[in-house]
Amino acid sequence: MEKSLQLRSKITKSGQLEVSLVEVDVPTPGPGEVLVRMEAAPINPSDMGPMLGPADITAARLQSTEGRQVLTAPVPEARLAGAATRLDKDLPVGNEGAGTVVAAGSDPEAQELIGRTVGLLSGRSYAQYCCVPVASCLVLNEGTTAAEAASCFVNPLTALGMVETMKLDKHTGLVHTVAASNLGQMLIRLCLADDVPLVNIVRKAEQVELLRGLGAKHVCDSSQGSFLDDLTDAVAETGATLAFDAVGGGRLVNDVLFAMERAAGRTLTGHSTYGSAVFKQAYIYGGLDLSPTILNRTYGMSWSIGAWLLPQFLQRIGFERTAELRQRVADEITTTFASKFTKVLSLEEAITPENIRLYVAKKTGEKYLINPNKGL
């Protein structure tokens, strides 16, 4: 049987990360499945967690084990408990990607995709071949390349999901943190196209200029002493009462809710012990800061904080609406939902310490792509 390479990640009970390339059989698609030769798979923050876990990457090194290269790095004992459910398990990695359908099962809908470029959601896209159900594929419009379609699921559907959540929950504007990210820039383009009021929070002055160049009207720099006043003004002007936060730890969510309450207070008459009646919702959807989330509760009693995950949101809206959103992504993959990549890596290059340190830095404007079949 034909063999191919797949990237795997394991954390041992002794506290060591091992990332390696494993030779596996090329899958044979079942009746409703297709086999995709993978040509592009992005490295998202949501991929770095499964791939690298809580390991200390500064101490990572590449070594040869049984004729193959293995990246190893220590996992501090204090962090090991957080990885308890995956210890000693050899896990595939890679949420999404794109490539060419090279074989298909007997079902007509699978056969129709042979030769087509598709995006896919698999959980194992860092591999030369992926076998997935037809329903897990996004069929791209003619002329779309695999690199253009590589990030066609996670970030585009998350941006669309934020706007959809706003509408479903009767909010009229959004606040988004880490707004200079690839996702943040997509959200700006989407909100401009759909006329949705958006407040963007960044951490550096140069990020302010970047987002202004994209057409963003409200950009607040959290490193400035005037941040809370600037944020309050932006919230008051937009009426935003829903926030999506990718940071998680620290005071940022607290500051956003406080700014929303201050903005609501500008139209209050009289005084209420319980604050304004304006409901304020913040969703944490990322964990860039793993420290505790600090809440001072200085924003009345009409607020809520929760977690937001894309799969749960898609279940909420159902198959038909999800299909509509996916089609919009396919139609706008080179415009609203376009992604730019700093560097294309092979599977081997993706596990070198020098490249890992580049992409785990998560620098603004730098996004990395794996081509599992690069050079082959």
C-alpha positions as CSV (number, residue, x, y, z in Angstrom):
1,M,0.0,0.0,0.0
2,E,1.2,3.5,-0.8
3,K,2.7,5.4,2.1
4,S,2.6,9.1,3.0
5,L,3.8,11.4,5.8
6,Q,1.7,12.8,8.6
7,L,2.7,15.2,11.4
8,R,2.0,13.8,14.9
9,S,2.3,15.3,18.4
10,K,2.7,13.5,21.7
11,I,3.2,14.6,25.3
12,T,4.7,11.9,27.5
13,K,3.8,11.3,31.1
14,S,7.4,12.1,31.9
15,G,6.8,15.6,30.6
16,Q,8.3,15.8,27.1
17,L,6.7,17.0,23.9
18,E,7.6,15.0,20.8
19,V,6.6,16.3,17.4
20,S,7.4,14.0,14.5
21,L,6.6,12.9,11.0
22,V,5.1,9.5,10.8
23,E,4.8,7.3,7.7
24,V,1.2,6.1,7.3
25,D,-0.9,4.3,4.7
26,V,-2.6,6.5,2.1
27,P,-6.3,6.2,3.1
28,T,-8.8,4.6,0.8
29,P,-12.0,6.7,0.6
30,G,-15.3,5.1,1.5
31,P,-18.6,5.7,-0.5
32,G,-19.2,9.3,0.7
33,E,-15.6,10.3,1.1
34,V,-12.8,11.9,-0.9
35,L,-9.0,11.7,-0.8
36,V,-7.3,15.1,-1.0
37,R,-3.7,15.6,-1.9
38,M,-2.9,18.4,0.6
39,E,-1.2,21.5,-0.9
40,A,-1.8,24.2,1.8
41,A,-2.6,24.2,5.5
42,P,-2.3,27.3,7.7
43,I,-0.7,27.4,11.1
44,N,-3.4,29.0,13.3
45,P,-3.2,29.7,17.0
46,S,-5.8,26.9,17.3
47,D,-3.3,24.5,15.7
48,M,-0.4,25.5,17.9
49,G,-2.1,24.3,21.0
50,P,-2.6,20.7,19.8
51,M,0.8,20.7,18.1
52,L,3.0,22.2,20.9
53,G,0.8,22.0,24.0
54,P,2.2,23.8,27.1
55,A,5.8,22.9,26.2
56,D,8.7,25.3,26.7
57,I,9.6,26.0,23.1
58,T,12.7,28.0,24.0
59,A,14.3,24.7,25.0
60,A,13.1,22.8,21.9
61,R,15.6,20.8,19.9
62,L,15.6,18.6,16.8
63,Q,17.1,15.1,17.1
64,S,17.2,12.0,15.0
65,T,15.3,9.0,16.4
66,E,15.2,5.7,14.5
67,G,16.1,7.4,11.2
68,R,13.5,10.2,11.5
69,Q,13.6,13.8,12.8
70,V,11.8,14.4,16.1
71,L,11.3,17.8,17.7
72,T,11.5,17.5,21.5
73,A,10.8,20.1,24.2
74,P,10.2,19.9,28.0
75,V,6.8,20.5,29.5
76,P,7.1,22.2,32.9
77,E,5.6,20.0,35.6
78,A,3.2,22.8,36.7
79,R,1.7,22.7,33.2
80,L,1.5,19.0,32.8
81,A,-1.9,18.7,34.5
82,G,-3.5,20.8,31.8
83,A,-2.5,18.1,29.2
84,A,-3.7,15.1,31.3
85,T,-6.2,13.9,28.7
86,R,-3.6,13.6,25.9
87,L,-0.6,12.1,27.7
88,D,1.2,9.4,25.8
89,K,-1.3,9.8,22.9
90,D,0.2,10.2,19.4
91,L,-2.2,12.9,17.9
92,P,-2.5,14.1,14.3
93,V,-2.5,17.9,13.9
94,G,-4.0,20.6,11.6
95,N,-7.5,21.9,11.7
96,E,-8.0,23.0,8.1
97,G,-6.4,23.2,4.7
98,A,-6.9,22.8,1.0
99,G,-5.8,20.6,-1.9
100,T,-6.9,18.6,-4.9
101,V,-9.3,15.6,-4.8
102,V,-7.4,12.7,-6.3
103,A,-9.7,9.8,-5.5
104,A,-13.3,9.4,-4.3
105,G,-15.8,6.9,-3.0
106,S,-18.6,5.5,-5.1
107,D,-21.3,8.1,-4.1
108,P,-22.1,10.5,-7.0
109,E,-21.4,13.6,-4.9
110,A,-18.0,12.2,-4.1
111,Q,-17.2,11.3,-7.7
112,E,-18.1,14.8,-8.9
113,L,-15.3,16.3,-6.8
114,I,-12.4,14.4,-8.5
115,G,-9.9,16.9,-9.8
116,R,-11.5,19.8,-7.9
117,T,-9.8,22.1,-5.5
118,V,-11.5,21.9,-2.1
119,G,-11.0,23.3,1.4
120,L,-11.5,20.9,4.2
121,L,-11.8,20.7,8.0
122,S,-10.2,17.5,9.2
123,G,-8.1,17.9,12.4
124,R,-5.3,16.1,10.5
125,S,-4.5,18.5,7.7
126,Y,-0.7,18.5,8.3
127,A,-0.4,15.4,6.1
128,Q,0.3,14.6,2.5
129,Y,-3.1,13.1,2.1
130,C,-6.4,13.6,3.9
131,C,-9.5,11.4,3.6
132,V,-12.7,13.3,4.6
133,P,-16.4,13.1,4.1
134,V,-17.8,15.2,1.3
135,A,-19.7,17.3,3.9
136,S,-16.3,18.4,5.4
137,C,-15.3,19.9,2.1
138,L,-15.8,23.4,0.8
139,V,-15.8,23.2,-3.0
140,L,-14.0,26.3,-4.3
141,N,-15.0,28.3,-7.3
142,E,-13.0,27.6,-10.5
143,G,-9.6,29.3,-10.5
144,T,-9.2,29.4,-6.7
145,T,-5.8,28.1,-5.7
146,A,-5.2,25.8,-2.7
147,A,-3.1,28.6,-1.1
148,E,-5.9,31.1,-1.4
149,A,-8.3,28.5,0.1
150,A,-6.1,27.3,2.9
151,S,-7.8,29.4,5.5
152,C,-11.4,29.0,4.3
153,F,-12.9,27.6,7.5
154,V,-11.6,28.7,10.9
155,N,-11.1,32.5,10.5
156,P,-13.8,33.3,7.8
157,L,-16.5,31.3,9.6
158,T,-15.4,32.8,13.0
159,A,-15.8,36.3,11.6
160,L,-19.1,35.5,10.1
161,G,-20.2,33.8,13.3
162,M,-19.4,36.9,15.3
163,V,-21.7,39.0,13.1
164,E,-24.4,36.3,13.1
165,T,-24.2,36.0,16.9
166,M,-24.6,39.8,17.2
167,K,-27.8,39.6,15.0
168,L,-29.2,36.6,16.7
169,D,-28.8,38.0,20.2
170,K,-30.2,41.5,19.3
171,H,-27.0,43.5,19.6
172,T,-26.2,46.3,17.2
173,G,-22.4,46.6,17.3
174,L,-19.3,44.7,18.1
175,V,-16.0,45.1,20.1
176,H,-13.1,42.9,19.0
177,T,-9.7,42.5,20.7
178,V,-6.5,41.6,19.0
179,A,-8.0,43.3,16.0
180,A,-4.8,43.4,14.0
181,S,-4.7,39.6,13.6
182,N,-5.6,37.8,10.4
183,L,-9.1,37.2,11.8
184,G,-9.4,40.8,13.0
185,Q,-8.6,42.1,9.5
186,M,-11.2,39.8,8.0
187,L,-13.7,41.1,10.5
188,I,-13.0,44.7,9.6
189,R,-13.6,44.0,5.9
190,L,-16.7,42.0,6.7
191,C,-18.2,44.7,8.9
192,L,-17.5,47.4,6.4
193,A,-19.2,45.3,3.7
194,D,-22.2,44.6,5.9
195,D,-22.4,48.0,7.6
196,V,-21.8,46.7,11.1
197,P,-20.4,49.1,13.7
198,L,-17.1,47.7,15.0
199,V,-14.7,48.8,17.7
200,N,-11.2,47.4,17.3
201,I,-8.7,47.0,20.2
202,V,-5.0,46.7,19.4
203,R,-1.8,46.9,21.5
204,K,0.6,49.1,19.4
205,A,0.5,52.4,17.6
206,E,1.6,50.8,14.3
207,Q,-1.4,48.5,14.5
208,V,-3.7,51.5,14.7
209,E,-2.2,52.8,11.5
210,L,-2.6,49.4,9.8
211,L,-6.3,49.1,10.7
212,R,-7.0,52.7,9.7
213,G,-5.5,51.8,6.3
214,L,-8.1,49.0,6.0
215,G,-10.9,51.5,6.6
216,A,-11.5,50.9,10.3
217,K,-13.1,53.9,11.9
218,H,-12.8,53.0,15.6
219,V,-9.4,51.7,16.7
220,C,-8.3,51.9,20.4
221,D,-4.8,51.2,21.5
222,S,-4.7,49.5,24.9
223,S,-1.1,50.7,25.5
224,Q,-2.2,54.3,25.7
225,G,-3.1,56.1,28.9
226,S,-6.3,57.3,27.3
227,F,-7.4,53.8,26.4
228,L,-10.4,53.6,28.7
229,D,-11.7,57.0,27.6
230,D,-11.1,56.2,23.9
231,L,-12.8,52.9,24.3
232,T,-15.8,54.5,26.1
233,D,-16.2,57.1,23.3
234,A,-16.0,54.4,20.6
235,V,-18.6,52.2,22.4
236,A,-20.9,55.2,22.9
237,E,-20.7,56.2,19.2
238,T,-21.3,52.6,17.9
239,G,-23.7,51.4,20.5
240,A,-21.6,48.2,20.8
241,T,-22.8,45.9,23.6
242,L,-21.2,42.6,22.4
243,A,-17.5,41.8,22.7
244,F,-15.3,39.0,21.4
245,D,-12.0,38.6,23.2
246,A,-9.0,36.5,22.0
247,V,-6.8,37.3,25.0
248,G,-8.7,35.7,27.9
249,G,-6.4,36.5,30.8
250,G,-5.8,39.8,32.6
251,R,-8.1,42.8,32.7
252,L,-9.1,43.4,29.1
253,V,-12.6,41.9,29.2
254,N,-13.2,43.8,32.5
255,D,-12.1,47.0,30.8
256,V,-14.5,46.4,27.9
257,L,-17.5,45.8,30.1
258,F,-16.6,48.9,32.2
259,A,-16.4,51.0,29.0
260,M,-19.8,49.7,27.9
261,E,-21.3,50.6,31.3
262,R,-19.7,54.1,31.2
263,A,-21.1,54.6,27.7
264,A,-24.6,53.5,28.8
265,G,-24.3,55.8,31.8
266,R,-24.1,58.9,29.6
267,T,-27.8,58.6,28.8
268,L,-29.0,57.7,32.2
269,T,-31.2,60.0,34.3
270,G,-31.0,59.5,38.0
271,H,-29.1,56.8,39.9
272,S,-29.5,53.0,40.2
273,T,-27.5,50.9,42.7
274,Y,-27.6,48.1,40.1
275,G,-26.2,50.2,37.2
276,S,-27.7,50.6,33.8
277,A,-30.3,48.3,32.3
278,V,-28.2,47.9,29.1
279,F,-27.2,44.3,28.8
280,K,-23.5,43.8,28.0
281,Q,-22.1,40.5,26.8
282,A,-18.5,39.4,26.4
283,Y,-17.3,36.2,24.9
284,I,-13.8,34.8,25.3
285,Y,-12.9,32.7,22.2
286,G,-9.1,32.5,22.6
287,G,-6.4,32.2,25.2
288,L,-3.4,34.3,24.2
289,D,-3.0,35.2,27.9
290,L,-3.2,32.1,30.1
291,S,-3.3,34.1,33.4
292,P,-6.5,34.4,35.4
293,T,-9.3,36.6,34.0
294,I,-9.7,39.6,36.4
295,L,-13.2,41.0,36.9
296,N,-13.7,44.0,39.2
297,R,-17.5,44.0,38.6
298,T,-17.8,47.8,38.3
299,Y,-20.4,47.7,35.5
300,G,-23.7,47.1,37.2
301,M,-25.6,43.9,37.2
302,S,-26.7,43.6,33.6
303,W,-23.8,41.7,32.0
304,S,-22.5,38.2,31.2
305,I,-19.3,36.6,30.3
306,G,-19.1,33.2,28.4
307,A,-17.0,31.1,26.1
308,W,-17.6,31.1,22.3
309,L,-16.6,28.2,20.0
310,L,-17.1,28.0,16.3
311,P,-18.4,24.3,16.3
312,Q,-21.0,25.1,18.9
313,F,-22.1,28.2,17.0
314,L,-22.5,26.2,13.8
315,Q,-24.7,23.7,15.6
316,R,-26.8,26.6,16.9
317,I,-27.5,28.0,13.4
318,G,-28.0,24.6,11.7
319,F,-27.0,23.0,8.4
320,E,-28.8,25.3,6.0
321,R,-27.5,28.6,7.4
322,T,-24.0,27.1,7.7
323,A,-24.1,26.1,4.1
324,E,-25.0,29.7,3.2
325,L,-22.1,31.1,5.2
326,R,-19.7,28.6,3.6
327,Q,-20.8,29.6,0.1
328,R,-20.2,33.2,0.9
329,V,-16.7,32.3,2.0
330,A,-16.1,30.5,-1.3
331,D,-17.4,33.5,-3.2
332,E,-15.2,36.0,-1.3
333,I,-12.1,34.0,-0.5
334,T,-9.9,36.3,-2.4
335,T,-11.5,39.6,-1.1
336,T,-13.3,39.7,2.2
337,F,-11.8,36.5,3.5
338,A,-8.3,36.7,1.9
339,S,-5.2,35.6,3.8
340,K,-1.6,36.5,3.2
341,F,1.2,34.2,4.2
342,T,4.7,35.2,5.2
343,K,6.4,31.9,4.4
344,V,5.5,28.4,3.0
345,L,7.0,25.5,4.9
346,S,7.3,21.8,4.1
347,L,6.3,19.3,6.8
348,E,10.0,18.9,7.7
349,E,10.6,22.7,7.9
350,A,7.5,23.1,10.1
351,I,9.1,21.2,13.0
352,T,12.5,22.9,13.1
353,P,13.0,25.0,16.2
354,E,13.9,28.1,14.3
355,N,10.7,28.1,12.3
356,I,8.5,27.2,15.3
357,R,9.9,30.2,17.2
358,L,8.9,32.4,14.2
359,Y,5.3,31.3,14.1
360,V,4.6,30.9,17.8
361,A,5.5,34.6,18.1
362,K,2.2,35.4,16.4
363,K,3.5,38.7,15.1
364,T,1.0,41.1,13.3
365,G,1.1,40.5,9.6
366,E,3.0,37.2,9.8
367,K,1.2,34.0,9.1
368,Y,2.7,30.7,8.1
369,L,1.5,28.1,5.7
370,I,2.5,24.4,5.4
371,N,2.5,22.7,2.0
372,P,2.7,19.0,3.0
373,N,3.8,18.1,-0.5
374,K,6.4,20.9,-1.0
375,G,9.3,19.7,-3.0
376,L,7.7,16.4,-3.9
